[in-house]
Amino acid sequence: MQRLLVLFDLDNTLVDRRGTLADWAAEFAAQHHLEDEDQADVLNMVAERAYPSTFETIRTRYRLPASADEMWRAYCADMAALVSCPAETLDGLDELRSAGWRVGVATNGASDIQRAKLRATGISERVDGVFVSEDADARKPQVRHFALAAARCGGVLHDGGWMVGDNPVNDIAGGHSAGLRTIWIGHGRSWPAGASGPDHTVPHVRAAIDLLLLHTADPARTAA
């Protein structure tokens, strides 16, 4: 029997990056004696895209004594220590695999930080494969990203599958382009006007997992 494929986004899907990043920024600002407005700027820069080059910009702008490499390594360690994945989500990943799913993570970002978070939360032990955009310079919403993520799980896109994520463009539009059915994690937001919608909308990732488990039992009940 062919195993069904599901790919999960990481940040703000499996883990709460927004809240964790705000906590990190407060600690970083206190450590480096930054003003409130500087803290907000640092948070915005890292929220947009966190790479070693981001910390070179921060170091130069605020004339910090630590090297960009030192700050990057500290950031990876600190974020891994702060981030968490709810027990019900971890249990859900186990349940999906027990039900016969291939379960993967498809995430944009730097490999160092994304893999540190996956290890620290225990997610890496509960999935069949992980693809991070920096691994092969393939970012969502590019179809190649999803193809490489599927391959990491031992699957192929033309067999179909699902993409679960919070980003309307990267996860939902990208997943559709890759031939995947999609579940949007809404977090209480409204779907953007004019954008092609997901197959399903749920409030949080555990609800998405429950929907997929329902699909395992009765595929007709999750038909779009």
C-alpha positions in Angstrom: 0.0 0.0 0.0 1.4 3.4 -1.0 2.2 5.6 2.0 0.6 9.1 1.9 2.9 12.1 2.1 2.4 15.2 4.3 4.9 18.0 4.5 4.8 20.5 7.4 6.2 24.0 7.6 8.2 24.6 10.7 8.0 28.2 11.9 4.6 29.3 13.2 3.2 25.9 12.1 5.0 23.2 14.2 6.6 25.8 16.5 5.8 29.3 17.6 8.6 31.4 16.0 6.9 34.8 16.6 6.7 34.5 20.3 10.0 32.8 20.7 11.7 35.4 18.6 10.2 38.2 20.7 11.6 36.6 23.9 15.0 36.2 22.2 15.1 39.9 21.1 14.4 41.1 24.6 17.2 39.0 26.0 19.6 40.1 23.2 18.7 43.8 23.8 19.4 43.5 27.5 22.7 41.7 27.0 23.9 44.3 24.6 22.4 47.3 26.4 20.2 48.4 23.4 17.3 50.9 23.6 13.7 49.8 23.1 13.6 51.1 19.5 16.8 49.2 18.7 15.3 46.1 20.2 12.3 46.5 17.8 14.6 47.0 14.8 16.7 43.9 15.7 13.5 41.9 16.0 12.2 43.1 12.7 15.5 42.3 10.9 15.8 38.8 12.3 12.0 38.1 11.8 12.4 38.9 8.1 15.3 36.6 7.5 17.8 35.2 10.1 21.2 34.4 8.6 24.8 35.0 9.6 24.8 38.1 7.3 21.9 39.5 9.3 24.1 39.6 12.4 26.9 41.3 10.4 24.4 44.1 9.7 23.3 44.2 13.4 27.0 44.2 14.6 27.9 47.1 12.3 24.7 49.1 13.0 25.0 49.0 16.8 28.8 48.8 16.9 28.7 45.6 19.0 32.1 44.1 20.1 31.1 40.4 19.4 31.7 39.1 15.9 28.8 38.2 13.6 29.8 34.6 13.8 29.7 34.6 17.6 26.3 36.3 17.6 25.0 33.8 15.0 26.1 30.8 17.0 24.6 32.3 20.2 21.4 33.0 18.4 21.1 29.4 17.2 21.8 28.1 20.7 19.4 30.6 22.4 16.5 30.0 20.0 16.9 26.2 20.3 16.7 26.6 24.1 13.7 28.9 23.9 11.6 27.1 21.3 9.1 24.3 22.0 6.7 22.1 20.3 3.4 21.1 22.1 3.3 17.5 23.3 0.0 17.1 21.4 1.7 18.0 18.2 4.6 15.7 18.8 2.1 12.9 19.6 0.3 13.8 16.4 3.3 13.3 14.3 3.8 9.9 15.8 0.2 9.1 15.2 0.5 10.0 11.5 3.5 7.8 11.0 1.8 4.9 12.8 -1.2 5.4 10.5 1.1 4.9 7.5 2.0 8.5 6.5 5.4 9.7 5.3 5.9 12.8 7.4 8.3 15.6 6.5 9.3 19.1 7.3 9.7 21.6 4.4 11.1 24.9 5.7 12.8 28.0 4.4 15.8 29.3 6.4 19.4 28.7 7.4 20.2 25.0 8.0 22.0 25.7 11.3 19.1 27.3 13.1 16.3 25.3 11.6 18.0 22.0 12.4 18.9 23.2 15.9 15.2 23.9 16.5 14.1 20.5 15.1 16.6 18.7 17.3 15.7 20.7 20.5 12.0 20.2 20.1 12.1 16.5 19.3 10.5 17.0 15.9 13.5 15.5 14.0 13.0 12.2 15.8 9.3 12.0 14.7 9.6 12.7 10.9 10.8 10.7 7.9 12.8 13.6 6.4 13.6 17.3 6.6 14.5 19.8 3.8 15.7 23.3 4.6 16.0 25.7 1.8 19.6 26.5 2.4 20.5 22.8 1.9 20.2 23.2 -1.9 19.3 26.8 -2.5 15.6 26.0 -3.1 13.1 28.2 -1.3 9.4 27.8 -1.0 7.3 28.5 -3.0 9.5 27.0 -5.7 8.3 23.5 -6.8 11.9 22.2 -6.5 11.7 22.8 -2.7 8.7 20.6 -2.3 10.2 17.9 -4.7 13.4 17.8 -2.6 11.4 17.7 0.7 9.3 14.8 -0.7 12.5 13.0 -1.8 14.0 13.4 1.8 10.9 11.4 3.0 11.3 8.7 0.3 8.5 10.0 -1.8 7.8 11.8 -5.1 5.5 14.7 -5.9 3.6 12.9 -8.7 2.2 10.5 -6.1 0.4 13.4 -4.5 0.2 14.4 -0.9 -0.4 17.4 1.4 1.3 20.6 2.5 0.5 22.1 5.9 1.6 25.7 6.7 0.7 29.2 7.8 2.1 31.2 4.9 -0.5 31.8 2.0 2.2 32.2 -0.6 5.1 29.9 0.4 3.0 27.1 1.8 -0.4 27.2 0.2 0.3 28.6 -3.3 3.6 26.8 -3.4 2.0 23.6 -2.3 -0.7 23.9 -4.9 1.9 24.6 -7.6 3.7 21.4 -6.5 0.5 19.4 -7.0 -0.2 19.0 -3.2 -3.4 19.5 -1.4 -3.1 22.1 1.3 -4.1 22.9 4.9 -3.7 26.5 6.0 -3.0 27.2 9.7 -5.0 30.4 10.1 -4.1 31.4 13.7 -7.3 33.5 13.7 -6.5 35.4 10.5 -8.7 35.9 7.4 -7.6 34.5 4.1 -6.1 37.2 1.9 -8.6 38.6 -0.5 -8.2 37.5 -4.1 -5.7 34.7 -3.4 -6.5 31.2 -4.4 -7.6 29.5 -1.2 -6.4 26.3 0.6 -8.2 23.0 0.5 -8.8 23.3 4.2 -8.4 26.0 6.9 -7.8 25.1 10.6 -6.9 27.1 13.7 -3.7 25.2 14.7 -1.5 22.4 13.6 -3.1 19.7 15.9 -6.4 20.3 14.1 -4.5 19.8 10.8 -3.1 16.5 12.1 -6.6 15.4 13.2 -7.9 16.2 9.7 -5.2 14.1 8.1 -5.9 11.2 10.4 -9.6 11.5 9.4 -8.4 11.3 5.8 -6.6 8.1 6.5 -9.8 6.5 7.8 -12.2 8.0 5.2 -10.6 10.0 2.3 -14.1 11.1 1.1 -14.6 13.1 4.2 -11.7 15.4 3.5 -12.5 16.0 -0.2 -12.2 19.7 -1.0 
